[in-house]
Amino acid sequence: MAAQTGLDEKTVRDIFNARAEFLGRWHRFETPRILGIDELYLNKRYRCILTNIEERTLLDLLATRRQDVVTNYLMCQRRLKTDPPLDLKRRSKIDPPGP
């Protein structure tokens, strides 16, 4: 984007961050019934990816997949407090399908 507009990369990042913050204030977040938590290898690092499985949408991408960071993120998110509470289940790629 910086090359296309002739602007400095930092300026483009600042504009993006300001717009994302503005939109974040107005975005209505709906907690997914089924929260997907997985890992993604991106830019030579493993990251945690959070998805809404039913809607097939991305919710967030964390900078790391460390358990303490992911746990803290989930515990601190007011937007993930639900009524009724999330149905927490653990399933890996090798688990058979089922409830």
C-alpha positions in Angstrom: 0.0 0.0 0.0 2.8 2.4 0.9 4.5 1.8 -2.5 1.2 2.4 -4.3 0.3 5.6 -2.5 3.9 7.0 -2.2 3.4 7.3 1.6 5.8 6.1 4.3 5.1 2.6 5.6 4.7 4.0 9.2 2.1 6.5 8.0 0.1 3.7 6.3 0.3 1.6 9.5 -0.8 4.6 11.6 -3.7 5.3 9.3 -4.7 1.6 9.4 -4.4 1.3 13.2 -6.5 4.5 13.7 -9.2 3.2 11.4 -9.2 -0.3 13.0 -9.5 1.3 16.5 -12.4 3.5 15.3 -14.2 0.5 13.7 -13.6 -1.6 16.8 -15.6 0.8 18.9 -18.6 0.3 16.7 -18.4 -3.4 15.9 -21.0 -5.5 17.6 -19.3 -8.8 18.6 -21.4 -11.9 18.9 -19.9 -14.8 20.8 -19.8 -17.9 18.7 -21.7 -21.0 20.0 -18.6 -23.1 18.9 -15.3 -21.4 19.4 -12.4 -22.9 17.3 -8.9 -22.6 18.7 -6.1 -23.7 16.5 -2.5 -22.9 15.6 -1.2 -21.3 12.4 2.4 -21.1 11.2 2.8 -17.5 9.8 6.0 -15.5 9.2 8.2 -18.1 10.8 6.2 -18.2 14.0 3.4 -20.3 15.4 0.3 -18.2 16.3 -3.1 -18.9 17.9 -6.1 -18.5 15.6 -9.6 -18.1 17.1 -12.6 -18.8 14.8 -16.4 -19.1 14.8 -16.8 -22.7 13.5 -20.5 -22.4 12.6 -20.1 -19.1 10.7 -16.7 -20.0 9.3 -15.3 -16.7 10.3 -12.0 -15.4 11.9 -12.4 -13.9 15.3 -8.8 -13.1 16.2 -5.2 -14.0 15.6 -2.8 -13.9 18.6 0.9 -13.3 18.3 1.7 -16.6 20.0 0.2 -20.0 20.8 1.6 -20.2 24.3 -1.0 -21.6 26.7 -0.6 -18.9 29.3 -1.1 -16.2 26.7 -4.1 -17.8 25.1 -5.7 -18.6 28.5 -5.2 -15.0 29.7 -6.6 -13.6 26.5 -9.8 -15.7 26.8 -10.2 -14.9 30.5 -9.8 -11.2 29.9 -12.2 -10.9 27.0 -15.5 -9.4 28.2 -16.9 -10.2 24.8 -16.5 -14.0 25.4 -18.7 -13.9 28.5 -22.0 -15.5 27.4 -25.4 -16.4 28.6 -25.6 -19.4 28.4 -21.9 -20.1 28.8 -19.8 -21.5 26.0 -19.9 -25.3 25.7 -16.2 -26.1 26.1 -15.0 -29.2 24.5 -11.5 -30.3 23.4 -11.0 -32.0 20.1 -7.8 -32.6 18.2 -7.4 -33.5 14.6 -7.2 -37.2 15.5 -10.3 -37.3 17.7 -13.3 -39.1 16.1 -16.3 -36.9 15.3 -19.1 -36.7 17.9 -20.4 -34.5 20.8 
